Amino acid sequence: MAIVVNLAGTTPRDVPWTTWNRRLNGEPNGNYLPQYAGEIVLDYTNNVLWKAMGVTNDAWVALTAF
């Protein structure tokens, strides 16, 4: 996974997880466009982490269910 630095210059270690990763209400496939390839989002309705394998709205792959 790549380290992401935003334009303000803060690094992920300085920012809480929920501020630089999106939380979604439901499965992202077909519903949400990734901001970049490799983005990880949390589907908080089904408790599943998803990773974008590309930049189209059907490029999401489920990583975990907890």
N, C-alpha and C positions, 0 to 999 in steps of 0.2 A: 504494500500500500504506500502511496506517495505521501510525503509531508506537504501540507498545503499552507501557504502563507497568504493572508489576505492583503488588500491594498493598503490597509492601515498599518501594516507592518507587524501585527501580533502573530505569534505562532500558535499552533494548536495546544501546546503545553501550557500556554498562558490563558487559554479560553476554555470554559467548560464544554464538554462533549456536545451538549444539546444546543449550543449556540452556533456551532459550525457544521453540524449534521442535522438533516431535517427529520422531523417526526411526522409520520403520515397516518391518516385515519383510513386504513385499508390497504390492500395489495397495490403496489405501484404499477404493475404491468398494464399497459394500455391507458393508464390514468395520469401518470406523472412523468414529465420529461426530466432526465438527469441533468444536473448542472455541469457535470464533467464525467468522463469515463473513470470508473473506480469509486465513485461516490457511494457511501454506505448510508442507508436510511433505516429508521425504525418504524415498522408498522405496529403502532401501540395498541391497535384493536385486536390483532391476532398474535402479538408478541413474537414477531419475526423480524430478523435483520435481513435486508436486501442489499445487494451490490449491483451497481450498473456496470455491465460488461461492454457498453458502448454508449452512444449519446442519443439513442432513439427511445421512445416511450415503451418499447417492448423488449429492451435489453436487460431487464432486471432478473437476477438469479437469487433465490432464497439461500441465505447462509446458515441461519440457525432458527430454531423454534424453541422457545423456553417458557 
